[in-house]
Amino acid sequence: MPKADESNTLHEDAISELERDALTWTKLSIAKLICSVKCDEHGRVAEIACEGRSFEELSFYVSGCCDESEAAAKGKLR
Ligand SMILES: [Zn+2]
C-alpha cells in the first residue's frame, strides 16, 4: 500500500526533526549550565564541547582551568 508507506516516511521525518530540535535545545541548555560554572580560584568559566547527531551518540567534553572547576562543571550534568 503506497499510501501507508508515504505516511510512514512523513512520520519518520517529523520524528527526526523533533529529535534534532530537542538535541539542539539540550546542547544549548547544557552549554548554558556549564558556562555558569566559574572557578573561585582562577575566575574562569568552564567550557563544554558537544558531539553527536542523536541522543544515542551524544557526548560531552567538559574542560576547566583546573580539576576543581572541571569537577564542578561535570557535577552540573548529573
Ligand atoms: Zn580553576
N, CA, C, O and the ligand as a Tripos MOL2 file, in Angstrom:
@<TRIPOS>MOLECULE
protein
  313   311    79     0     0
PROTEIN
NO_CHARGES

@<TRIPOS>ATOM
      1 N           0.8430   -1.2150    0.0000 N.3       1 MET1
      2 CA          0.0000    0.0000    0.0000 C.3       1 MET1
      3 C           0.8680    1.2520    0.0000 C.2       1 MET1
      4 O           1.4460    1.6120    1.0260 O.2       1 MET1
      5 N           0.9600    1.9140   -1.1490 N.am      2 PRO2
      6 CA          1.8370    3.0900   -1.2430 C.3       2 PRO2
      7 C           1.4350    4.2150   -0.2890 C.2       2 PRO2
      8 O           2.2790    4.9710    0.1930 O.2       2 PRO2
      9 N           0.1520    4.3080   -0.0320 N.am      3 LYS3
     10 CA         -0.3230    5.3970    0.8240 C.3       3 LYS3
     11 C           0.2250    5.2680    2.2530 C.2       3 LYS3
     12 O           0.6380    6.2470    2.8740 O.2       3 LYS3
     13 N           0.2130    4.0190    2.7490 N.am      4 ALA4
     14 CA          0.7070    3.7570    4.1030 C.3       4 ALA4
     15 C           2.2090    4.0480    4.1870 C.2       4 ALA4
     16 O           2.6930    4.6270    5.1590 O.2       4 ALA4
     17 N           2.9300    3.6290    3.1390 N.am      5 ASP5
     18 CA          4.3750    3.8650    3.1020 C.3       5 ASP5
     19 C           4.6760    5.3560    3.1720 C.2       5 ASP5
     20 O           5.5720    5.8050    3.8870 O.2       5 ASP5
     21 N           3.9030    6.0950    2.4120 N.am      6 GLU6
     22 CA          4.0960    7.5340    2.3440 C.3       6 GLU6
     23 C           3.9620    8.1860    3.7310 C.2       6 GLU6
     24 O           4.7880    8.9940    4.1570 O.2       6 GLU6
     25 N           2.8830    7.7920    4.4030 N.am      7 SER7
     26 CA          2.6380    8.4160    5.7060 C.3       7 SER7
     27 C           3.7000    7.9770    6.7190 C.2       7 SER7
     28 O           4.0370    8.7150    7.6450 O.2       7 SER7
     29 N           4.2240    6.7500    6.5210 N.am      8 ASN8
     30 CA          5.2950    6.2710    7.3900 C.3       8 ASN8
     31 C           6.5380    7.1410    7.2630 C.2       8 ASN8
     32 O           7.1580    7.5190    8.2570 O.2       8 ASN8
     33 N           6.8870    7.4480    6.0160 N.am      9 THR9
     34 CA          8.0600    8.2640    5.7480 C.3       9 THR9
     35 C           7.8880    9.6620    6.3490 C.2       9 THR9
     36 O           8.8000   10.2090    6.9700 O.2       9 THR9
     37 N           6.7280   10.2040    6.1510 N.am     10 LEU10
     38 CA          6.4460   11.5290    6.7000 C.3      10 LEU10
     39 C           6.5860   11.5180    8.2180 C.2      10 LEU10
     40 O           7.1440   12.4320    8.8260 O.2      10 LEU10
     41 N           6.0570   10.4450    8.8050 N.am     11 HIS11
     42 CA          6.1040   10.3190   10.2630 C.3      11 HIS11
     43 C           7.5520   10.2930   10.7580 C.2      11 HIS11
     44 O           7.9040   10.9620   11.7290 O.2      11 HIS11
     45 N           8.3820    9.5040   10.0690 N.am     12 GLU12
     46 CA          9.7810    9.4010   10.4920 C.3      12 GLU12
     47 C          10.5170   10.7250   10.3350 C.2      12 GLU12
     48 O          11.3530   11.0860   11.1630 O.2      12 GLU12
     49 N          10.1970   11.4400    9.2690 N.am     13 ASP13
     50 CA         10.8110   12.7500    9.0720 C.3      13 ASP13
     51 C          10.4550   13.6990   10.2040 C.2      13 ASP13
     52 O          11.2960   14.4510   10.6950 O.2      13 ASP13
     53 N           9.1930   13.6490   10.6050 N.am     14 ALA14
     54 CA          8.7430   14.5130   11.6880 C.3      14 ALA14
     55 C           9.4570   14.1710   12.9830 C.2      14 ALA14
     56 O           9.8320   15.0540   13.7550 O.2      14 ALA14
     57 N           9.6410   12.8690   13.2100 N.am     15 ILE15
     58 CA         10.3250   12.4350   14.4270 C.3      15 ILE15
     59 C          11.7720   12.9290   14.4440 C.2      15 ILE15
     60 O          12.2430   13.4710   15.4430 O.2      15 ILE15
     61 N          12.4740   12.7310   13.3140 N.am     16 SER16
     62 CA         13.8790   13.1190   13.3060 C.3      16 SER16
     63 C          14.0300   14.6310   13.4250 C.2      16 SER16
     64 O          15.0000   15.1240   14.0000 O.2      16 SER16
     65 N          13.0640   15.3600   12.8780 N.am     17 GLU17
     66 CA         13.1120   16.8160   13.0050 C.3      17 GLU17
     67 C          12.9030   17.2330   14.4560 C.2      17 GLU17
     68 O          13.5580   18.1390   14.9690 O.2      17 GLU17
     69 N          11.9620   16.5360   15.1000 N.am     18 LEU18
     70 CA         11.7080   16.7950   16.5180 C.3      18 LEU18
     71 C          12.9320   16.4730   17.3550 C.2      18 LEU18
     72 O          13.2930   17.2070   18.2750 O.2      18 LEU18
     73 N          13.5740   15.3380   17.0080 N.am     19 GLU19
     74 CA         14.7480   14.9330   17.7670 C.3      19 GLU19
     75 C          15.8870   15.9230   17.5790 C.2      19 GLU19
     76 O          16.6290   16.2310   18.5120 O.2      19 GLU19
     77 N          16.0070   16.4200   16.3370 N.am     20 ARG20
     78 CA         17.0600   17.3990   16.0610 C.3      20 ARG20
     79 C          16.8330   18.6720   16.8760 C.2      20 ARG20
     80 O          17.7710   19.2350   17.4400 O.2      20 ARG20
     81 N          15.5940   19.1110   16.9300 N.am     21 ASP21
     82 CA         15.2480   20.2910   17.7210 C.3      21 ASP21
     83 C          15.5470   20.0680   19.1930 C.2      21 ASP21
     84 O          16.1320   20.9150   19.8690 O.2      21 ASP21
     85 N          15.1250   18.8950   19.6710 N.am     22 ALA22
     86 CA         15.3310   18.5740   21.0840 C.3      22 ALA22
     87 C          16.8150   18.5010   21.4020 C.2      22 ALA22
     88 O          17.2650   18.9220   22.4680 O.2      22 ALA22
     89 N          17.5690   17.9530   20.4430 N.am     23 LEU23
     90 CA         19.0110   17.8070   20.6060 C.3      23 LEU23
     91 C          19.6850   19.1770   20.6790 C.2      23 LEU23
     92 O          20.5250   19.4210   21.5460 O.2      23 LEU23
     93 N          19.3100   20.0620   19.7650 N.am     24 THR24
     94 CA         19.8540   21.4170   19.7550 C.3      24 THR24
     95 C          19.5310   22.1240   21.0630 C.2      24 THR24
     96 O          20.3760   22.7940   21.6550 O.2      24 THR24
     97 N          18.3000   21.9590   21.4940 N.am     25 TRP25
     98 CA         17.8640   22.5970   22.7380 C.3      25 TRP25
     99 C          18.6580   22.0510   23.9260 C.2      25 TRP25
    100 O          19.0840   22.8000   24.8050 O.2      25 TRP25
    101 N          18.8470   20.7280   23.9320 N.am     26 THR26
    102 CA         19.5870   20.0840   25.0200 C.3      26 THR26
    103 C          21.0220   20.5890   25.0680 C.2      26 THR26
    104 O          21.5400   20.9190   26.1350 O.2      26 THR26
    105 N          21.6640   20.6450   23.8920 N.am     27 LYS27
    106 CA         23.0430   21.1210   23.8270 C.3      27 LYS27
    107 C          23.1530   22.5530   24.3330 C.2      27 LYS27
    108 O          24.0630   22.8850   25.0930 O.2      27 LYS27
    109 N          22.2150   23.3980   23.9060 N.am     28 LEU28
    110 CA         22.2270   24.8060   24.3060 C.3      28 LEU28
    111 C          22.0580   24.9550   25.8100 C.2      28 LEU28
    112 O          22.7730   25.7180   26.4590 O.2      28 LEU28
    113 N          21.0900   24.2060   26.3560 N.am     29 SER29
    114 CA         20.8190   24.3780   27.7830 C.3      29 SER29
    115 C          21.9590   23.8220   28.6260 C.2      29 SER29
    116 O          22.2430   24.3380   29.7070 O.2      29 SER29
    117 N          22.6200   22.7620   28.1320 N.am     30 ILE30
    118 CA         23.7610   22.2250   28.8690 C.3      30 ILE30
    119 C          24.9440   23.1790   28.7840 C.2      30 ILE30
    120 O          25.6540   23.3880   29.7680 O.2      30 ILE30
    121 N          25.1550   23.7610   27.5980 N.am     31 ALA31
    122 CA         26.2380   24.7280   27.4310 C.3      31 ALA31
    123 C          26.0380   25.9230   28.3780 C.2      31 ALA31
    124 O          26.9880   26.4260   28.9760 O.2      31 ALA31
    125 N          24.7890   26.3560   28.4940 N.am     32 LYS32
    126 CA         24.4420   27.4670   29.3700 C.3      32 LYS32
    127 C          24.7610   27.1260   30.8260 C.2      32 LYS32
    128 O          25.2960   27.9390   31.5810 O.2      32 LYS32
    129 N          24.4110   25.8920   31.1860 N.am     33 LEU33
    130 CA         24.6340   25.3930   32.5390 C.3      33 LEU33
    131 C          26.1260   25.3670   32.8670 C.2      33 LEU33
    132 O          26.5500   25.7910   33.9420 O.2      33 LEU33
    133 N          26.9190   24.8540   31.9080 N.am     34 ILE34
    134 CA         28.3580   24.7230   32.1170 C.3      34 ILE34
    135 C          29.0200   26.1000   32.1830 C.2      34 ILE34
    136 O          29.9330   26.3150   32.9800 O.2      34 ILE34
    137 N          28.5640   27.0210   31.3520 N.am     35 CYS35
    138 CA         29.1380   28.3680   31.3390 C.3      35 CYS35
    139 C          28.8280   29.1330   32.6220 C.2      35 CYS35
    140 O          29.4480   30.1580   32.9050 O.2      35 CYS35
    141 N          27.8740   28.6340   33.3880 N.am     36 SER36
    142 CA         27.5480   29.3040   34.6450 C.3      36 SER36
    143 C          28.4860   28.8650   35.7640 C.2      36 SER36
    144 O          28.4480   29.4110   36.8670 O.2      36 SER36
    145 N          29.3300   27.8720   35.4710 N.am     37 VAL37
    146 CA         30.2970   27.4020   36.4610 C.3      37 VAL37
    147 C          31.5530   28.2610   36.3730 C.2      37 VAL37
    148 O          32.2670   28.2330   35.3700 O.2      37 VAL37
    149 N          31.8140   29.0250   37.4340 N.am     38 LYS38
    150 CA         33.0000   29.8700   37.4390 C.3      38 LYS38
    151 C          33.9290   29.4210   38.5610 C.2      38 LYS38
    152 O          33.5010   29.1770   39.6890 O.2      38 LYS38
    153 N          35.1940   29.3200   38.2240 N.am     39 CYS39
    154 CA         36.1730   28.8720   39.1990 C.3      39 CYS39
    155 C          36.4320   29.9760   40.2260 C.2      39 CYS39
    156 O          36.7080   31.1220   39.8710 O.2      39 CYS39
    157 N          36.3370   29.6030   41.5080 N.am     40 ASP40
    158 CA         36.5670   30.5740   42.5860 C.3      40 ASP40
    159 C          38.0260   31.0320   42.6150 C.2      40 ASP40
    160 O          38.3340   32.1770   42.9460 O.2      40 ASP40
    161 N          38.9040   30.1080   42.2610 N.am     41 GLU41
    162 CA         40.3270   30.3940   42.3990 C.3      41 GLU41
    163 C          40.8830   31.1690   41.2080 C.2      41 GLU41
    164 O          41.6840   32.0880   41.3810 O.2      41 GLU41
    165 N          40.4590   30.7980   40.0010 N.am     42 HIS42
    166 CA         41.0420   31.3990   38.7990 C.3      42 HIS42
    167 C          40.0990   32.3600   38.0780 C.2      42 HIS42
    168 O          40.5190   33.0680   37.1630 O.2      42 HIS42
    169 N          38.8370   32.3910   38.4810 N.am     43 GLY43
    170 CA         37.8830   33.3220   37.8900 C.3      43 GLY43
    171 C          37.5160   33.0210   36.4520 C.2      43 GLY43
    172 O          37.0250   33.8980   35.7400 O.2      43 GLY43
    173 N          37.7470   31.7860   36.0120 N.am     44 ARG44
    174 CA         37.4290   31.4220   34.6300 C.3      44 ARG44
    175 C          36.2090   30.5040   34.5850 C.2      44 ARG44
    176 O          35.9610   29.7300   35.5090 O.2      44 ARG44
    177 N          35.4530   30.6080   33.4880 N.am     45 VAL45
    178 CA         34.2790   29.7470   33.3490 C.3      45 VAL45
    179 C          34.6790   28.4440   32.6510 C.2      45 VAL45
    180 O          35.6270   28.3980   31.8670 O.2      45 VAL45
    181 N          33.9370   27.4120   32.9600 N.am     46 ALA46
    182 CA         34.1950   26.1130   32.3360 C.3      46 ALA46
    183 C          33.6860   26.1230   30.9000 C.2      46 ALA46
    184 O          32.8130   26.9120   30.5390 O.2      46 ALA46
    185 N          34.2510   25.2320   30.0880 N.am     47 GLU47
    186 CA         33.8310   25.1340   28.6910 C.3      47 GLU47
    187 C          33.3470   23.7340   28.3860 C.2      47 GLU47
    188 O          33.7430   22.7570   29.0220 O.2      47 GLU47
    189 N          32.4780   23.6680   27.3920 N.am     48 ILE48
    190 CA         31.9720   22.3550   27.0090 C.3      48 ILE48
    191 C          31.8950   22.2290   25.4890 C.2      48 ILE48
    192 O          31.5690   23.1860   24.7870 O.2      48 ILE48
    193 N          32.2000   21.0430   25.0040 N.am     49 ALA49
    194 CA         32.0140   20.7230   23.5840 C.3      49 ALA49
    195 C          31.0440   19.5530   23.4950 C.2      49 ALA49
    196 O          31.1670   18.5720   24.2280 O.2      49 ALA49
    197 N          30.0760   19.6700   22.5860 N.am     50 CYS50
    198 CA         29.0880   18.6070   22.4120 C.3      50 CYS50
    199 C          29.3000   17.9360   21.0660 C.2      50 CYS50
    200 O          29.6030   18.5930   20.0690 O.2      50 CYS50
    201 N          29.1390   16.6330   21.0510 N.am     51 GLU51
    202 CA         29.2430   15.8800   19.8070 C.3      51 GLU51
    203 C          28.1030   14.8930   19.6920 C.2      51 GLU51
    204 O          27.5750   14.4060   20.6920 O.2      51 GLU51
    205 N          27.7310   14.6050   18.4470 N.am     52 GLY52
    206 CA         26.6860   13.6030   18.2160 C.3      52 GLY52
    207 C          25.4700   14.2110   17.5630 C.2      52 GLY52
    208 O          25.0680   15.3330   17.8710 O.2      52 GLY52
    209 N          24.8770   13.4300   16.6330 N.am     53 ARG53
    210 CA         23.7120   13.9190   15.9120 C.3      53 ARG53
    211 C          22.4200   13.2800   16.4100 C.2      53 ARG53
    212 O          21.3430   13.5500   15.8790 O.2      53 ARG53
    213 N          22.5310   12.4380   17.4240 N.am     54 SER54
    214 CA         21.3330   11.8640   18.0300 C.3      54 SER54
    215 C          21.5910   11.6950   19.5230 C.2      54 SER54
    216 O          22.7290   11.8000   19.9790 O.2      54 SER54
    217 N          20.5480   11.4380   20.2670 N.am     55 PHE55
    218 CA         20.7080   11.2980   21.7100 C.3      55 PHE55
    219 C          21.5860   10.1000   22.0640 C.2      55 PHE55
    220 O          22.2880   10.1050   23.0760 O.2      55 PHE55
    221 N          21.5330    9.0620   21.2020 N.am     56 GLU56
    222 CA         22.3510    7.8760   21.4540 C.3      56 GLU56
    223 C          23.8370    8.1910   21.2840 C.2      56 GLU56
    224 O          24.6890    7.6440   21.9850 O.2      56 GLU56
    225 N          24.1270    9.0880   20.3350 N.am     57 GLU57
    226 CA         25.5260    9.4080   20.0200 C.3      57 GLU57
    227 C          26.0750   10.5580   20.8510 C.2      57 GLU57
    228 O          27.2760   10.8310   20.8360 O.2      57 GLU57
    229 N          25.2010   11.2170   21.5640 N.am     58 LEU58
    230 CA         25.5670   12.4520   22.2320 C.3      58 LEU58
    231 C          26.6590   12.2560   23.2830 C.2      58 LEU58
    232 O          26.5420   11.4060   24.1660 O.2      58 LEU58
    233 N          27.7100   13.0490   23.1760 N.am     59 SER59
    234 CA         28.7350   13.0190   24.2090 C.3      59 SER59
    235 C          29.2360   14.4340   24.4750 C.2      59 SER59
    236 O          29.2240   15.2960   23.5970 O.2      59 SER59
    237 N          29.6680   14.6390   25.6900 N.am     60 PHE60
    238 CA         30.1050   15.9660   26.1210 C.3      60 PHE60
    239 C          31.5360   15.9310   26.6050 C.2      60 PHE60
    240 O          31.9630   14.9870   27.2690 O.2      60 PHE60
    241 N          32.2660   16.9670   26.2650 N.am     61 TYR61
    242 CA         33.6200   17.1020   26.7610 C.3      61 TYR61
    243 C          33.7050   18.3970   27.5590 C.2      61 TYR61
    244 O          33.5880   19.4950   27.0140 O.2      61 TYR61
    245 N          33.9060   18.2420   28.8400 N.am     62 VAL62
    246 CA         33.9670   19.3970   29.7240 C.3      62 VAL62
    247 C          35.4170   19.7250   30.0130 C.2      62 VAL62
    248 O          36.2160   18.8360   30.3070 O.2      62 VAL62
    249 N          35.7570   21.0040   29.9300 N.am     63 SER63
    250 CA         37.1050   21.3970   30.3060 C.3      63 SER63
    251 C          37.0580   22.6370   31.1810 C.2      63 SER63
    252 O          36.2390   23.5350   30.9850 O.2      63 SER63
    253 N          37.9420   22.6590   32.1330 N.am     64 GLY64
    254 CA         38.0210   23.7900   33.0420 C.3      64 GLY64
    255 C          39.4690   24.1650   33.2650 C.2      64 GLY64
    256 O          40.3690   23.4770   32.7830 O.2      64 GLY64
    257 N          39.7090   25.2540   33.9930 N.am     65 CYS65
    258 CA         41.0780   25.7180   34.2020 C.3      65 CYS65
    259 C          41.8120   24.8310   35.1920 C.2      65 CYS65
    260 O          43.0420   24.8380   35.2390 O.2      65 CYS65
    261 N          41.0660   24.0640   35.9880 N.am     66 CYS66
    262 CA         41.6930   23.1850   36.9690 C.3      66 CYS66
    263 C          40.7440   22.0230   37.2920 C.2      66 CYS66
    264 O          39.5890   22.0160   36.8640 O.2      66 CYS66
    265 N          41.2320   21.0700   38.0290 N.am     67 ASP67
    266 CA         40.4240   19.8910   38.3650 C.3      67 ASP67
    267 C          39.1420   20.2800   39.0850 C.2      67 ASP67
    268 O          38.0870   19.6950   38.8370 O.2      67 ASP67
    269 N          39.2260   21.2650   39.9770 N.am     68 GLU68
    270 CA         38.0570   21.6580   40.7620 C.3      68 GLU68
    271 C          36.9400   22.2010   39.8760 C.2      68 GLU68
    272 O          35.7740   21.8450   40.0440 O.2      68 GLU68
    273 N          37.3060   23.0690   38.9290 N.am     69 SER69
    274 CA         36.2720   23.6570   38.0760 C.3      69 SER69
    275 C          35.7040   22.6200   37.1110 C.2      69 SER69
    276 O          34.5210   22.6690   36.7720 O.2      69 SER69
    277 N          36.5380   21.6870   36.6690 N.am     70 GLU70
    278 CA         36.0470   20.6030   35.8230 C.3      70 GLU70
    279 C          35.0780   19.7190   36.5860 C.2      70 GLU70
    280 O          34.0380   19.3190   36.0630 O.2      70 GLU70
    281 N          35.4300   19.4220   37.8200 N.am     71 ALA71
    282 CA         34.5590   18.5820   38.6450 C.3      71 ALA71
    283 C          33.2330   19.2790   38.9160 C.2      71 ALA71
    284 O          32.1750   18.6490   38.9150 O.2      71 ALA71
    285 N          33.3030   20.5960   39.1500 N.am     72 ALA72
    286 CA         32.0770   21.3570   39.4040 C.3      72 ALA72
    287 C          31.1890   21.3740   38.1650 C.2      72 ALA72
    288 O          29.9670   21.2600   38.2630 O.2      72 ALA72
    289 N          31.8200   21.5190   36.9880 N.am     73 ALA73
    290 CA         31.0670   21.5480   35.7360 C.3      73 ALA73
    291 C          30.4220   20.1980   35.4640 C.2      73 ALA73
    292 O          29.2610   20.1220   35.0630 O.2      73 ALA73
    293 N          31.1910   19.1280   35.6860 N.am     74 LYS74
    294 CA         30.6590   17.7840   35.4740 C.3      74 LYS74
    295 C          29.5280   17.4940   36.4430 C.2      74 LYS74
    296 O          28.5820   16.7770   36.1130 O.2      74 LYS74
    297 N          29.6300   18.0500   37.6290 N.am     75 GLY75
    298 CA         28.5770   17.8600   38.6230 C.3      75 GLY75
    299 C          27.2400   18.4450   38.1610 C.2      75 GLY75
    300 O          26.1720   17.9720   38.5500 O.2      75 GLY75
    301 N          27.3220   19.4800   37.3270 N.am     76 LYS76
    302 CA         26.1040   20.1160   36.8040 C.3      76 LYS76
    303 C          25.3620   19.2130   35.8250 C.2      76 LYS76
    304 O          24.1560   19.3540   35.6220 O.2      76 LYS76
    305 N          26.0920   18.2970   35.2310 N.am     77 LEU77
    306 CA         25.4800   17.4200   34.2220 C.3      77 LEU77
    307 C          24.6890   16.2840   34.8380 C.2      77 LEU77
    308 O          23.9220   15.6040   34.1570 O.2      77 LEU77
    309 N          24.8820   16.0850   36.1320 N.am     78 ARG78
    310 CA         24.2060   14.9340   36.7660 C.3      78 ARG78
    311 C          22.8120   15.2870   37.2330 C.2      78 ARG78
    312 O          22.1120   14.4370   37.7840 O.2      78 ARG78
    313 ZN         40.4720   26.9980   38.3360 Zn       79 ZN79
@<TRIPOS>BOND
     1     1     2 1
     2     2     3 1
     3     3     4 2
     4     3     5 am
     5     5     6 1
     6     6     7 1
     7     7     8 2
     8     7     9 am
     9     9    10 1
    10    10    11 1
    11    11    12 2
    12    11    13 am
    13    13    14 1
    14    14    15 1
    15    15    16 2
    16    15    17 am
    17    17    18 1
    18    18    19 1
    19    19    20 2
    20    19    21 am
    21    21    22 1
    22    22    23 1
    23    23    24 2
    24    23    25 am
    25    25    26 1
    26    26    27 1
    27    27    28 2
    28    27    29 am
    29    29    30 1
    30    30    31 1
    31    31    32 2
    32    31    33 am
    33    33    34 1
    34    34    35 1
    35    35    36 2
    36    35    37 am
    37    37    38 1
    38    38    39 1
    39    39    40 2
    40    39    41 am
    41    41    42 1
    42    42    43 1
    43    43    44 2
    44    43    45 am
    45    45    46 1
    46    46    47 1
    47    47    48 2
    48    47    49 am
    49    49    50 1
    50    50    51 1
    51    51    52 2
    52    51    53 am
    53    53    54 1
    54    54    55 1
    55    55    56 2
    56    55    57 am
    57    57    58 1
    58    58    59 1
    59    59    60 2
    60    59    61 am
    61    61    62 1
    62    62    63 1
    63    63    64 2
    64    63    65 am
    65    65    66 1
    66    66    67 1
    67    67    68 2
    68    67    69 am
    69    69    70 1
    70    70    71 1
    71    71    72 2
    72    71    73 am
    73    73    74 1
    74    74    75 1
    75    75    76 2
    76    75    77 am
    77    77    78 1
    78    78    79 1
    79    79    80 2
    80    79    81 am
    81    81    82 1
    82    82    83 1
    83    83    84 2
    84    83    85 am
    85    85    86 1
    86    86    87 1
    87    87    88 2
    88    87    89 am
    89    89    90 1
    90    90    91 1
    91    91    92 2
    92    91    93 am
    93    93    94 1
    94    94    95 1
    95    95    96 2
    96    95    97 am
    97    97    98 1
    98    98    99 1
    99    99   100 2
   100    99   101 am
   101   101   102 1
   102   102   103 1
   103   103   104 2
   104   103   105 am
   105   105   106 1
   106   106   107 1
   107   107   108 2
   108   107   109 am
   109   109   110 1
   110   110   111 1
   111   111   112 2
   112   111   113 am
   113   113   114 1
   114   114   115 1
   115   115   116 2
   116   115   117 am
   117   117   118 1
   118   118   119 1
   119   119   120 2
   120   119   121 am
   121   121   122 1
   122   122   123 1
   123   123   124 2
   124   123   125 am
   125   125   126 1
   126   126   127 1
   127   127   128 2
   128   127   129 am
   129   129   130 1
   130   130   131 1
   131   131   132 2
   132   131   133 am
   133   133   134 1
   134   134   135 1
   135   135   136 2
   136   135   137 am
   137   137   138 1
   138   138   139 1
   139   139   140 2
   140   139   141 am
   141   141   142 1
   142   142   143 1
   143   143   144 2
   144   143   145 am
   145   145   146 1
   146   146   147 1
   147   147   148 2
   148   147   149 am
   149   149   150 1
   150   150   151 1
   151   151   152 2
   152   151   153 am
   153   153   154 1
   154   154   155 1
   155   155   156 2
   156   155   157 am
   157   157   158 1
   158   158   159 1
   159   159   160 2
   160   159   161 am
   161   161   162 1
   162   162   163 1
   163   163   164 2
   164   163   165 am
   165   165   166 1
   166   166   167 1
   167   167   168 2
   168   167   169 am
   169   169   170 1
   170   170   171 1
   171   171   172 2
   172   171   173 am
   173   173   174 1
   174   174   175 1
   175   175   176 2
   176   175   177 am
   177   177   178 1
   178   178   179 1
   179   179   180 2
   180   179   181 am
   181   181   182 1
   182   182   183 1
   183   183   184 2
   184   183   185 am
   185   185   186 1
   186   186   187 1
   187   187   188 2
   188   187   189 am
   189   189   190 1
   190   190   191 1
   191   191   192 2
   192   191   193 am
   193   193   194 1
   194   194   195 1
   195   195   196 2
   196   195   197 am
   197   197   198 1
   198   198   199 1
   199   199   200 2
   200   199   201 am
   201   201   202 1
   202   202   203 1
   203   203   204 2
   204   203   205 am
   205   205   206 1
   206   206   207 1
   207   207   208 2
   208   207   209 am
   209   209   210 1
   210   210   211 1
   211   211   212 2
   212   211   213 am
   213   213   214 1
   214   214   215 1
   215   215   216 2
   216   215   217 am
   217   217   218 1
   218   218   219 1
   219   219   220 2
   220   219   221 am
   221   221   222 1
   222   222   223 1
   223   223   224 2
   224   223   225 am
   225   225   226 1
   226   226   227 1
   227   227   228 2
   228   227   229 am
   229   229   230 1
   230   230   231 1
   231   231   232 2
   232   231   233 am
   233   233   234 1
   234   234   235 1
   235   235   236 2
   236   235   237 am
   237   237   238 1
   238   238   239 1
   239   239   240 2
   240   239   241 am
   241   241   242 1
   242   242   243 1
   243   243   244 2
   244   243   245 am
   245   245   246 1
   246   246   247 1
   247   247   248 2
   248   247   249 am
   249   249   250 1
   250   250   251 1
   251   251   252 2
   252   251   253 am
   253   253   254 1
   254   254   255 1
   255   255   256 2
   256   255   257 am
   257   257   258 1
   258   258   259 1
   259   259   260 2
   260   259   261 am
   261   261   262 1
   262   262   263 1
   263   263   264 2
   264   263   265 am
   265   265   266 1
   266   266   267 1
   267   267   268 2
   268   267   269 am
   269   269   270 1
   270   270   271 1
   271   271   272 2
   272   271   273 am
   273   273   274 1
   274   274   275 1
   275   275   276 2
   276   275   277 am
   277   277   278 1
   278   278   279 1
   279   279   280 2
   280   279   281 am
   281   281   282 1
   282   282   283 1
   283   283   284 2
   284   283   285 am
   285   285   286 1
   286   286   287 1
   287   287   288 2
   288   287   289 am
   289   289   290 1
   290   290   291 1
   291   291   292 2
   292   291   293 am
   293   293   294 1
   294   294   295 1
   295   295   296 2
   296   295   297 am
   297   297   298 1
   298   298   299 1
   299   299   300 2
   300   299   301 am
   301   301   302 1
   302   302   303 1
   303   303   304 2
   304   303   305 am
   305   305   306 1
   306   306   307 1
   307   307   308 2
   308   307   309 am
   309   309   310 1
   310   310   311 1
   311   311   312 2
@<TRIPOS>SUBSTRUCTURE
     1 MET1         2 RESIDUE 1 A MET
     2 PRO2         6 RESIDUE 1 A PRO
     3 LYS3        10 RESIDUE 1 A LYS
     4 ALA4        14 RESIDUE 1 A ALA
     5 ASP5        18 RESIDUE 1 A ASP
     6 GLU6        22 RESIDUE 1 A GLU
     7 SER7        26 RESIDUE 1 A SER
     8 ASN8        30 RESIDUE 1 A ASN
     9 THR9        34 RESIDUE 1 A THR
    10 LEU10       38 RESIDUE 1 A LEU
    11 HIS11       42 RESIDUE 1 A HIS
    12 GLU12       46 RESIDUE 1 A GLU
    13 ASP13       50 RESIDUE 1 A ASP
    14 ALA14       54 RESIDUE 1 A ALA
    15 ILE15       58 RESIDUE 1 A ILE
    16 SER16       62 RESIDUE 1 A SER
    17 GLU17       66 RESIDUE 1 A GLU
    18 LEU18       70 RESIDUE 1 A LEU
    19 GLU19       74 RESIDUE 1 A GLU
    20 ARG20       78 RESIDUE 1 A ARG
    21 ASP21       82 RESIDUE 1 A ASP
    22 ALA22       86 RESIDUE 1 A ALA
    23 LEU23       90 RESIDUE 1 A LEU
    24 THR24       94 RESIDUE 1 A THR
    25 TRP25       98 RESIDUE 1 A TRP
    26 THR26      102 RESIDUE 1 A THR
    27 LYS27      106 RESIDUE 1 A LYS
    28 LEU28      110 RESIDUE 1 A LEU
    29 SER29      114 RESIDUE 1 A SER
    30 ILE30      118 RESIDUE 1 A ILE
    31 ALA31      122 RESIDUE 1 A ALA
    32 LYS32      126 RESIDUE 1 A LYS
    33 LEU33      130 RESIDUE 1 A LEU
    34 ILE34      134 RESIDUE 1 A ILE
    35 CYS35      138 RESIDUE 1 A CYS
    36 SER36      142 RESIDUE 1 A SER
    37 VAL37      146 RESIDUE 1 A VAL
    38 LYS38      150 RESIDUE 1 A LYS
    39 CYS39      154 RESIDUE 1 A CYS
    40 ASP40      158 RESIDUE 1 A ASP
    41 GLU41      162 RESIDUE 1 A GLU
    42 HIS42      166 RESIDUE 1 A HIS
    43 GLY43      170 RESIDUE 1 A GLY
    44 ARG44      174 RESIDUE 1 A ARG
    45 VAL45      178 RESIDUE 1 A VAL
    46 ALA46      182 RESIDUE 1 A ALA
    47 GLU47      186 RESIDUE 1 A GLU
    48 ILE48      190 RESIDUE 1 A ILE
    49 ALA49      194 RESIDUE 1 A ALA
    50 CYS50      198 RESIDUE 1 A CYS
    51 GLU51      202 RESIDUE 1 A GLU
    52 GLY52      206 RESIDUE 1 A GLY
    53 ARG53      210 RESIDUE 1 A ARG
    54 SER54      214 RESIDUE 1 A SER
    55 PHE55      218 RESIDUE 1 A PHE
    56 GLU56      222 RESIDUE 1 A GLU
    57 GLU57      226 RESIDUE 1 A GLU
    58 LEU58      230 RESIDUE 1 A LEU
    59 SER59      234 RESIDUE 1 A SER
    60 PHE60      238 RESIDUE 1 A PHE
    61 TYR61      242 RESIDUE 1 A TYR
    62 VAL62      246 RESIDUE 1 A VAL
    63 SER63      250 RESIDUE 1 A SER
    64 GLY64      254 RESIDUE 1 A GLY
    65 CYS65      258 RESIDUE 1 A CYS
    66 CYS66      262 RESIDUE 1 A CYS
    67 ASP67      266 RESIDUE 1 A ASP
    68 GLU68      270 RESIDUE 1 A GLU
    69 SER69      274 RESIDUE 1 A SER
    70 GLU70      278 RESIDUE 1 A GLU
    71 ALA71      282 RESIDUE 1 A ALA
    72 ALA72      286 RESIDUE 1 A ALA
    73 ALA73      290 RESIDUE 1 A ALA
    74 LYS74      294 RESIDUE 1 A LYS
    75 GLY75      298 RESIDUE 1 A GLY
    76 LYS76      302 RESIDUE 1 A LYS
    77 LEU77      306 RESIDUE 1 A LEU
    78 ARG78      310 RESIDUE 1 A ARG
    79 ZN79       313 GROUP 0 **** ****
